[in-house]
Amino acid sequence: MKDIKLGDVIELKKGHACGANKWEIIRFGADLKLKCLNCERVVMLPRIDVRKRTKKILNRDE
């Protein structure tokens, strides 16, 4: 994960149950805490899983 940092918005390969696939990073460490931008659900995933599932990194203003 080259340029990923706190506050970035990422697009995952697989969509969330609510239909969105854009997530904001709200905690960065060994585990990442992600917040769905559609339904506000918060999930924690290991960093390696997020690295595998990330499709692209979007700007914060998109």
PyMOL Python script that loads the backbone (N, CA, C, O; Angstrom):
from pymol import cmd

cmd.read_pdbstr("""\
ATOM      1  N   MET A   1       0.856  -1.159   0.000  1.00  0.00           N
ATOM      2  CA  MET A   1       0.000   0.000   0.000  1.00  0.00           C
ATOM      3  C   MET A   1       0.905   1.226   0.000  1.00  0.00           C
ATOM      4  O   MET A   1       1.418   1.641   1.039  1.00  0.00           O
ATOM      5  N   LYS A   2       1.083   1.774  -1.145  1.00  0.00           N
ATOM      6  CA  LYS A   2       2.070   2.821  -1.305  1.00  0.00           C
ATOM      7  C   LYS A   2       1.642   4.138  -0.667  1.00  0.00           C
ATOM      8  O   LYS A   2       2.256   4.602   0.293  1.00  0.00           O
ATOM      9  N   ASP A   3       0.603   4.725  -1.200  1.00  0.00           N
ATOM     10  CA  ASP A   3       0.235   6.080  -0.816  1.00  0.00           C
ATOM     11  C   ASP A   3      -0.991   6.146   0.079  1.00  0.00           C
ATOM     12  O   ASP A   3      -1.623   7.197   0.182  1.00  0.00           O
ATOM     13  N   ILE A   4      -1.332   5.057   0.719  1.00  0.00           N
ATOM     14  CA  ILE A   4      -2.541   5.050   1.539  1.00  0.00           C
ATOM     15  C   ILE A   4      -2.239   5.681   2.886  1.00  0.00           C
ATOM     16  O   ILE A   4      -1.203   5.403   3.490  1.00  0.00           O
ATOM     17  N   LYS A   5      -3.150   6.536   3.361  1.00  0.00           N
ATOM     18  CA  LYS A   5      -2.968   7.184   4.658  1.00  0.00           C
ATOM     19  C   LYS A   5      -4.323   7.455   5.286  1.00  0.00           C
ATOM     20  O   LYS A   5      -5.370   7.261   4.669  1.00  0.00           O
ATOM     21  N   LEU A   6      -4.274   7.897   6.503  1.00  0.00           N
ATOM     22  CA  LEU A   6      -5.491   8.183   7.253  1.00  0.00           C
ATOM     23  C   LEU A   6      -6.331   9.233   6.529  1.00  0.00           C
ATOM     24  O   LEU A   6      -5.808  10.260   6.098  1.00  0.00           O
ATOM     25  N   GLY A   7      -7.622   8.976   6.397  1.00  0.00           N
ATOM     26  CA  GLY A   7      -8.522   9.918   5.742  1.00  0.00           C
ATOM     27  C   GLY A   7      -8.714   9.669   4.256  1.00  0.00           C
ATOM     28  O   GLY A   7      -9.579  10.293   3.642  1.00  0.00           O
ATOM     29  N   ASP A   8      -7.930   8.775   3.660  1.00  0.00           N
ATOM     30  CA  ASP A   8      -8.089   8.468   2.237  1.00  0.00           C
ATOM     31  C   ASP A   8      -9.377   7.702   1.992  1.00  0.00           C
ATOM     32  O   ASP A   8      -9.897   7.030   2.882  1.00  0.00           O
ATOM     33  N   VAL A   9      -9.875   7.813   0.789  1.00  0.00           N
ATOM     34  CA  VAL A   9     -11.038   7.046   0.348  1.00  0.00           C
ATOM     35  C   VAL A   9     -10.530   6.009  -0.636  1.00  0.00           C
ATOM     36  O   VAL A   9      -9.832   6.336  -1.596  1.00  0.00           O
ATOM     37  N   ILE A  10     -10.888   4.748  -0.386  1.00  0.00           N
ATOM     38  CA  ILE A  10     -10.458   3.669  -1.270  1.00  0.00           C
ATOM     39  C   ILE A  10     -11.678   2.980  -1.868  1.00  0.00           C
ATOM     40  O   ILE A  10     -12.763   2.975  -1.286  1.00  0.00           O
ATOM     41  N   GLU A  11     -11.472   2.406  -3.031  1.00  0.00           N
ATOM     42  CA  GLU A  11     -12.523   1.625  -3.679  1.00  0.00           C
ATOM     43  C   GLU A  11     -12.091   0.166  -3.624  1.00  0.00           C
ATOM     44  O   GLU A  11     -10.998  -0.187  -4.068  1.00  0.00           O
ATOM     45  N   LEU A  12     -12.959  -0.676  -3.074  1.00  0.00           N
ATOM     46  CA  LEU A  12     -12.650  -2.094  -2.958  1.00  0.00           C
ATOM     47  C   LEU A  12     -13.195  -2.844  -4.164  1.00  0.00           C
ATOM     48  O   LEU A  12     -14.110  -2.376  -4.842  1.00  0.00           O
ATOM     49  N   LYS A  13     -12.620  -4.019  -4.422  1.00  0.00           N
ATOM     50  CA  LYS A  13     -13.019  -4.823  -5.571  1.00  0.00           C
ATOM     51  C   LYS A  13     -14.454  -5.322  -5.448  1.00  0.00           C
ATOM     52  O   LYS A  13     -15.191  -5.370  -6.433  1.00  0.00           O
ATOM     53  N   LYS A  14     -14.841  -5.689  -4.237  1.00  0.00           N
ATOM     54  CA  LYS A  14     -16.163  -6.244  -4.004  1.00  0.00           C
ATOM     55  C   LYS A  14     -16.998  -5.218  -3.246  1.00  0.00           C
ATOM     56  O   LYS A  14     -16.502  -4.577  -2.320  1.00  0.00           O
ATOM     57  N   GLY A  15     -18.243  -5.063  -3.627  1.00  0.00           N
ATOM     58  CA  GLY A  15     -19.121  -4.078  -3.008  1.00  0.00           C
ATOM     59  C   GLY A  15     -19.622  -4.503  -1.640  1.00  0.00           C
ATOM     60  O   GLY A  15     -19.620  -5.687  -1.305  1.00  0.00           O
ATOM     61  N   HIS A  16     -20.045  -3.539  -0.865  1.00  0.00           N
ATOM     62  CA  HIS A  16     -20.645  -3.767   0.445  1.00  0.00           C
ATOM     63  C   HIS A  16     -22.095  -4.209   0.251  1.00  0.00           C
ATOM     64  O   HIS A  16     -22.650  -4.071  -0.839  1.00  0.00           O
ATOM     65  N   ALA A  17     -22.687  -4.724   1.275  1.00  0.00           N
ATOM     66  CA  ALA A  17     -24.072  -5.205   1.201  1.00  0.00           C
ATOM     67  C   ALA A  17     -25.057  -4.083   0.857  1.00  0.00           C
ATOM     68  O   ALA A  17     -26.118  -4.345   0.290  1.00  0.00           O
ATOM     69  N   CYS A  18     -24.717  -2.851   1.191  1.00  0.00           N
ATOM     70  CA  CYS A  18     -25.593  -1.715   0.893  1.00  0.00           C
ATOM     71  C   CYS A  18     -25.478  -1.284  -0.565  1.00  0.00           C
ATOM     72  O   CYS A  18     -26.270  -0.466  -1.032  1.00  0.00           O
ATOM     73  N   GLY A  19     -24.493  -1.828  -1.289  1.00  0.00           N
ATOM     74  CA  GLY A  19     -24.345  -1.511  -2.700  1.00  0.00           C
ATOM     75  C   GLY A  19     -23.166  -0.610  -3.025  1.00  0.00           C
ATOM     76  O   GLY A  19     -22.801  -0.473  -4.193  1.00  0.00           O
ATOM     77  N   ALA A  20     -22.569   0.001  -2.027  1.00  0.00           N
ATOM     78  CA  ALA A  20     -21.426   0.897  -2.254  1.00  0.00           C
ATOM     79  C   ALA A  20     -20.125   0.110  -2.157  1.00  0.00           C
ATOM     80  O   ALA A  20     -20.081  -0.969  -1.565  1.00  0.00           O
ATOM     81  N   ASN A  21     -19.074   0.660  -2.743  1.00  0.00           N
ATOM     82  CA  ASN A  21     -17.760   0.039  -2.589  1.00  0.00           C
ATOM     83  C   ASN A  21     -16.680   1.077  -2.299  1.00  0.00           C
ATOM     84  O   ASN A  21     -15.498   0.823  -2.533  1.00  0.00           O
ATOM     85  N   LYS A  22     -17.075   2.240  -1.793  1.00  0.00           N
ATOM     86  CA  LYS A  22     -16.133   3.283  -1.411  1.00  0.00           C
ATOM     87  C   LYS A  22     -16.081   3.374   0.110  1.00  0.00           C
ATOM     88  O   LYS A  22     -17.110   3.460   0.781  1.00  0.00           O
ATOM     89  N   TRP A  23     -14.858   3.353   0.636  1.00  0.00           N
ATOM     90  CA  TRP A  23     -14.630   3.334   2.068  1.00  0.00           C
ATOM     91  C   TRP A  23     -13.635   4.407   2.458  1.00  0.00           C
ATOM     92  O   TRP A  23     -12.689   4.675   1.718  1.00  0.00           O
ATOM     93  N   GLU A  24     -13.836   5.024   3.611  1.00  0.00           N
ATOM     94  CA  GLU A  24     -12.890   5.991   4.162  1.00  0.00           C
ATOM     95  C   GLU A  24     -12.084   5.311   5.259  1.00  0.00           C
ATOM     96  O   GLU A  24     -12.643   4.580   6.076  1.00  0.00           O
ATOM     97  N   ILE A  25     -10.778   5.546   5.283  1.00  0.00           N
ATOM     98  CA  ILE A  25      -9.917   4.971   6.308  1.00  0.00           C
ATOM     99  C   ILE A  25      -9.966   5.892   7.523  1.00  0.00           C
ATOM    100  O   ILE A  25      -9.571   7.055   7.442  1.00  0.00           O
ATOM    101  N   ILE A  26     -10.456   5.367   8.656  1.00  0.00           N
ATOM    102  CA  ILE A  26     -10.566   6.190   9.860  1.00  0.00           C
ATOM    103  C   ILE A  26      -9.607   5.753  10.962  1.00  0.00           C
ATOM    104  O   ILE A  26      -9.480   6.442  11.975  1.00  0.00           O
ATOM    105  N   ARG A  27      -8.929   4.615  10.782  1.00  0.00           N
ATOM    106  CA  ARG A  27      -7.877   4.186  11.713  1.00  0.00           C
ATOM    107  C   ARG A  27      -6.859   3.409  10.910  1.00  0.00           C
ATOM    108  O   ARG A  27      -7.211   2.583  10.068  1.00  0.00           O
ATOM    109  N   PHE A  28      -5.584   3.682  11.179  1.00  0.00           N
ATOM    110  CA  PHE A  28      -4.517   3.070  10.412  1.00  0.00           C
ATOM    111  C   PHE A  28      -3.514   2.459  11.365  1.00  0.00           C
ATOM    112  O   PHE A  28      -2.946   3.157  12.205  1.00  0.00           O
ATOM    113  N   GLY A  29      -3.291   1.167  11.241  1.00  0.00           N
ATOM    114  CA  GLY A  29      -2.336   0.451  12.080  1.00  0.00           C
ATOM    115  C   GLY A  29      -2.183  -0.949  11.532  1.00  0.00           C
ATOM    116  O   GLY A  29      -2.228  -1.145  10.318  1.00  0.00           O
ATOM    117  N   ALA A  30      -2.000  -1.934  12.409  1.00  0.00           N
ATOM    118  CA  ALA A  30      -1.947  -3.321  11.960  1.00  0.00           C
ATOM    119  C   ALA A  30      -3.284  -3.715  11.346  1.00  0.00           C
ATOM    120  O   ALA A  30      -3.335  -4.448  10.359  1.00  0.00           O
ATOM    121  N   ASP A  31      -4.361  -3.221  11.939  1.00  0.00           N
ATOM    122  CA  ASP A  31      -5.705  -3.359  11.373  1.00  0.00           C
ATOM    123  C   ASP A  31      -6.153  -1.991  10.903  1.00  0.00           C
ATOM    124  O   ASP A  31      -5.804  -0.971  11.497  1.00  0.00           O
ATOM    125  N   LEU A  32      -6.930  -1.980   9.829  1.00  0.00           N
ATOM    126  CA  LEU A  32      -7.481  -0.728   9.332  1.00  0.00           C
ATOM    127  C   LEU A  32      -8.958  -0.675   9.677  1.00  0.00           C
ATOM    128  O   LEU A  32      -9.675  -1.664   9.528  1.00  0.00           O
ATOM    129  N   LYS A  33      -9.403   0.467  10.133  1.00  0.00           N
ATOM    130  CA  LYS A  33     -10.828   0.666  10.387  1.00  0.00           C
ATOM    131  C   LYS A  33     -11.378   1.456   9.208  1.00  0.00           C
ATOM    132  O   LYS A  33     -10.912   2.555   8.905  1.00  0.00           O
ATOM    133  N   LEU A  34     -12.376   0.877   8.548  1.00  0.00           N
ATOM    134  CA  LEU A  34     -12.963   1.474   7.355  1.00  0.00           C
ATOM    135  C   LEU A  34     -14.410   1.843   7.617  1.00  0.00           C
ATOM    136  O   LEU A  34     -15.132   1.117   8.300  1.00  0.00           O
ATOM    137  N   LYS A  35     -14.836   2.991   7.065  1.00  0.00           N
ATOM    138  CA  LYS A  35     -16.225   3.427   7.194  1.00  0.00           C
ATOM    139  C   LYS A  35     -16.828   3.494   5.799  1.00  0.00           C
ATOM    140  O   LYS A  35     -16.296   4.161   4.912  1.00  0.00           O
ATOM    141  N   CYS A  36     -17.931   2.803   5.618  1.00  0.00           N
ATOM    142  CA  CYS A  36     -18.652   2.829   4.346  1.00  0.00           C
ATOM    143  C   CYS A  36     -19.211   4.239   4.136  1.00  0.00           C
ATOM    144  O   CYS A  36     -19.819   4.809   5.041  1.00  0.00           O
ATOM    145  N   LEU A  37     -19.005   4.791   2.955  1.00  0.00           N
ATOM    146  CA  LEU A  37     -19.471   6.151   2.692  1.00  0.00           C
ATOM    147  C   LEU A  37     -20.955   6.224   2.357  1.00  0.00           C
ATOM    148  O   LEU A  37     -21.508   7.319   2.257  1.00  0.00           O
ATOM    149  N   ASN A  38     -21.605   5.085   2.183  1.00  0.00           N
ATOM    150  CA  ASN A  38     -23.024   5.070   1.880  1.00  0.00           C
ATOM    151  C   ASN A  38     -23.868   4.886   3.140  1.00  0.00           C
ATOM    152  O   ASN A  38     -24.767   5.683   3.407  1.00  0.00           O
ATOM    153  N   CYS A  39     -23.581   3.837   3.917  1.00  0.00           N
ATOM    154  CA  CYS A  39     -24.429   3.506   5.066  1.00  0.00           C
ATOM    155  C   CYS A  39     -23.774   3.798   6.413  1.00  0.00           C
ATOM    156  O   CYS A  39     -24.386   3.561   7.455  1.00  0.00           O
ATOM    157  N   GLU A  40     -22.531   4.313   6.413  1.00  0.00           N
ATOM    158  CA  GLU A  40     -21.809   4.692   7.631  1.00  0.00           C
ATOM    159  C   GLU A  40     -21.403   3.508   8.509  1.00  0.00           C
ATOM    160  O   GLU A  40     -21.014   3.712   9.659  1.00  0.00           O
ATOM    161  N   ARG A  41     -21.483   2.283   8.003  1.00  0.00           N
ATOM    162  CA  ARG A  41     -21.067   1.094   8.758  1.00  0.00           C
ATOM    163  C   ARG A  41     -19.555   1.117   8.921  1.00  0.00           C
ATOM    164  O   ARG A  41     -18.837   1.506   8.000  1.00  0.00           O
ATOM    165  N   VAL A  42     -19.065   0.702  10.093  1.00  0.00           N
ATOM    166  CA  VAL A  42     -17.627   0.674  10.367  1.00  0.00           C
ATOM    167  C   VAL A  42     -17.182  -0.773  10.522  1.00  0.00           C
ATOM    168  O   VAL A  42     -17.790  -1.540  11.268  1.00  0.00           O
ATOM    169  N   VAL A  43     -16.118  -1.145   9.815  1.00  0.00           N
ATOM    170  CA  VAL A  43     -15.552  -2.488   9.900  1.00  0.00           C
ATOM    171  C   VAL A  43     -14.046  -2.372  10.104  1.00  0.00           C
ATOM    172  O   VAL A  43     -13.427  -1.377   9.729  1.00  0.00           O
ATOM    173  N   MET A  44     -13.466  -3.416  10.710  1.00  0.00           N
ATOM    174  CA  MET A  44     -12.016  -3.479  10.868  1.00  0.00           C
ATOM    175  C   MET A  44     -11.507  -4.683  10.092  1.00  0.00           C
ATOM    176  O   MET A  44     -12.044  -5.785  10.208  1.00  0.00           O
ATOM    177  N   LEU A  45     -10.467  -4.460   9.301  1.00  0.00           N
ATOM    178  CA  LEU A  45      -9.864  -5.516   8.507  1.00  0.00           C
ATOM    179  C   LEU A  45      -8.350  -5.480   8.702  1.00  0.00           C
ATOM    180  O   LEU A  45      -7.774  -4.407   8.882  1.00  0.00           O
ATOM    181  N   PRO A  46      -7.708  -6.637   8.667  1.00  0.00           N
ATOM    182  CA  PRO A  46      -6.246  -6.641   8.700  1.00  0.00           C
ATOM    183  C   PRO A  46      -5.679  -5.912   7.481  1.00  0.00           C
ATOM    184  O   PRO A  46      -6.276  -5.920   6.404  1.00  0.00           O
ATOM    185  N   ARG A  47      -4.530  -5.290   7.668  1.00  0.00           N
ATOM    186  CA  ARG A  47      -3.919  -4.499   6.606  1.00  0.00           C
ATOM    187  C   ARG A  47      -3.683  -5.334   5.342  1.00  0.00           C
ATOM    188  O   ARG A  47      -3.866  -4.834   4.232  1.00  0.00           O
ATOM    189  N   ILE A  48      -3.286  -6.580   5.498  1.00  0.00           N
ATOM    190  CA  ILE A  48      -3.006  -7.433   4.334  1.00  0.00           C
ATOM    191  C   ILE A  48      -4.268  -7.701   3.528  1.00  0.00           C
ATOM    192  O   ILE A  48      -4.210  -7.760   2.300  1.00  0.00           O
ATOM    193  N   ASP A  49      -5.417  -7.866   4.201  1.00  0.00           N
ATOM    194  CA  ASP A  49      -6.683  -8.077   3.490  1.00  0.00           C
ATOM    195  C   ASP A  49      -7.093  -6.828   2.715  1.00  0.00           C
ATOM    196  O   ASP A  49      -7.575  -6.924   1.586  1.00  0.00           O
ATOM    197  N   VAL A  50      -6.902  -5.665   3.319  1.00  0.00           N
ATOM    198  CA  VAL A  50      -7.238  -4.418   2.624  1.00  0.00           C
ATOM    199  C   VAL A  50      -6.341  -4.252   1.407  1.00  0.00           C
ATOM    200  O   VAL A  50      -6.800  -3.805   0.357  1.00  0.00           O
ATOM    201  N   ARG A  51      -5.074  -4.604   1.536  1.00  0.00           N
ATOM    202  CA  ARG A  51      -4.132  -4.507   0.414  1.00  0.00           C
ATOM    203  C   ARG A  51      -4.593  -5.388  -0.749  1.00  0.00           C
ATOM    204  O   ARG A  51      -4.510  -4.980  -1.907  1.00  0.00           O
ATOM    205  N   LYS A  52      -5.074  -6.585  -0.447  1.00  0.00           N
ATOM    206  CA  LYS A  52      -5.533  -7.507  -1.492  1.00  0.00           C
ATOM    207  C   LYS A  52      -6.840  -7.041  -2.127  1.00  0.00           C
ATOM    208  O   LYS A  52      -7.045  -7.227  -3.327  1.00  0.00           O
ATOM    209  N   ARG A  53      -7.715  -6.446  -1.344  1.00  0.00           N
ATOM    210  CA  ARG A  53      -9.061  -6.097  -1.813  1.00  0.00           C
ATOM    211  C   ARG A  53      -9.159  -4.709  -2.446  1.00  0.00           C
ATOM    212  O   ARG A  53     -10.187  -4.384  -3.040  1.00  0.00           O
ATOM    213  N   THR A  54      -8.128  -3.891  -2.335  1.00  0.00           N
ATOM    214  CA  THR A  54      -8.194  -2.527  -2.850  1.00  0.00           C
ATOM    215  C   THR A  54      -8.088  -2.515  -4.366  1.00  0.00           C
ATOM    216  O   THR A  54      -7.165  -3.082  -4.949  1.00  0.00           O
ATOM    217  N   LYS A  55      -9.055  -1.856  -4.988  1.00  0.00           N
ATOM    218  CA  LYS A  55      -9.063  -1.700  -6.436  1.00  0.00           C
ATOM    219  C   LYS A  55      -8.280  -0.441  -6.817  1.00  0.00           C
ATOM    220  O   LYS A  55      -7.403  -0.485  -7.679  1.00  0.00           O
ATOM    221  N   LYS A  56      -8.606   0.691  -6.161  1.00  0.00           N
ATOM    222  CA  LYS A  56      -7.861   1.924  -6.399  1.00  0.00           C
ATOM    223  C   LYS A  56      -8.046   2.870  -5.224  1.00  0.00           C
ATOM    224  O   LYS A  56      -8.978   2.746  -4.430  1.00  0.00           O
ATOM    225  N   ILE A  57      -7.121   3.820  -5.145  1.00  0.00           N
ATOM    226  CA  ILE A  57      -7.152   4.836  -4.098  1.00  0.00           C
ATOM    227  C   ILE A  57      -7.701   6.104  -4.712  1.00  0.00           C
ATOM    228  O   ILE A  57      -7.180   6.591  -5.715  1.00  0.00           O
ATOM    229  N   LEU A  58      -8.747   6.638  -4.118  1.00  0.00           N
ATOM    230  CA  LEU A  58      -9.390   7.854  -4.619  1.00  0.00           C
ATOM    231  C   LEU A  58      -8.949   9.042  -3.767  1.00  0.00           C
ATOM    232  O   LEU A  58      -8.488   8.873  -2.638  1.00  0.00           O
ATOM    233  N   ASN A  59      -9.094  10.220  -4.311  1.00  0.00           N
ATOM    234  CA  ASN A  59      -8.817  11.418  -3.526  1.00  0.00           C
ATOM    235  C   ASN A  59      -9.889  11.605  -2.477  1.00  0.00           C
ATOM    236  O   ASN A  59     -10.999  11.088  -2.608  1.00  0.00           O
ATOM    237  N   ARG A  60      -9.562  12.334  -1.452  1.00  0.00           N
ATOM    238  CA  ARG A  60     -10.518  12.564  -0.362  1.00  0.00           C
ATOM    239  C   ARG A  60     -11.727  13.367  -0.841  1.00  0.00           C
ATOM    240  O   ARG A  60     -12.821  13.198  -0.304  1.00  0.00           O
ATOM    241  N   ASP A  61     -11.556  14.229  -1.829  1.00  0.00           N
ATOM    242  CA  ASP A  61     -12.652  15.087  -2.279  1.00  0.00           C
ATOM    243  C   ASP A  61     -13.566  14.448  -3.318  1.00  0.00           C
ATOM    244  O   ASP A  61     -14.522  15.086  -3.760  1.00  0.00           O
ATOM    245  N   GLU A  62     -13.299  13.200  -3.722  1.00  0.00           N
ATOM    246  CA  GLU A  62     -14.176  12.539  -4.695  1.00  0.00           C
ATOM    247  C   GLU A  62     -15.371  11.912  -4.028  1.00  0.00           C
ATOM    248  O   GLU A  62     -16.211  11.314  -4.700  1.00  0.00           O
TER     249      GLU A  62
END
""", "prot")
cmd.dss("prot")
cmd.show_as("cartoon", "prot")
cmd.util.cbc("prot")
cmd.orient("prot")
